[in-house]
Amino acid sequence: MAGKKRGRKPSKPMKKAISRSSRAELQFPVSRVERYLREGGYAQRLSSTTPVFLAGVLEFLTANILDQAGKEAQDKRKKRIAPQHLETVIESIQQLHSLLGDGTKSLLDEMVHAKDK
């Protein structure tokens, strides 16, 4: 019989795919960060750990900013974080203020004006 193969075990079932974000225990999408790095043309070659590290840094910064903004909202007896709370946090942390600069201010202004309408 030409079609039968003897002595071979059936092929092993495929392992379930695990995303790089879940492997690194991150909420930020590692694959999307890698895609943006590649499309941006920031370097000719990328290490496999570069997008994981960058996603971790972005998640860390975001968590810290949101944590501080939550405390700011709680101090003002509000239950929701408003753009004003984010603005105060960014202005209060000197390193963030120099990193984000005036570009964040205009985005926050747009959000406030959109809320007023």
Secondary structure, DSSP 8 states (H G I E B T S, - for coil): --S---S------------HHHHTT-SS-HHHHHHHHHHHT--S---TTHHHHHHHHHHHHHHHHHHHHHHHHHHTT-SS--HHHHHHHHHHSHHHHHHHHHHHHHHHHHHHHHHH-
